[in-house]
Amino acid sequence: MSTPPRPLSPHLQVYRPQVTSVLSILHRGTGIFLVLGTLMICFWVITLALGQNIFAIYQSWLGTLMGKVLLALWSFSLFYHWAN
């Protein structure tokens, strides 16, 4: 009698996603995005110190759809970490 080959170690295909594991993965992902968003905010302060023209360019970029989406995701990450 031949048995089918089994994986050598537990793999993601073996387990069903649980609420705690999904929230843990989301916490790590939002943590990474929180660091990147904080760098974006720090660069905003740096452009303020570099002069009005550079600040206006960066401010106009933050006003685009992509800039607003990034700021909204950063805000979600921040509040998610506060709540967690």
HELIX and SHEET records of a PDB file:
HELIX    1   1 VAL A   19  LEU A   50  1                                  32    
HELIX    2   2 GLN A   52  LEU A   62  1                                  11    
HELIX    3   3 LEU A   65  ALA A   83  1                                  19    
END                                                                             
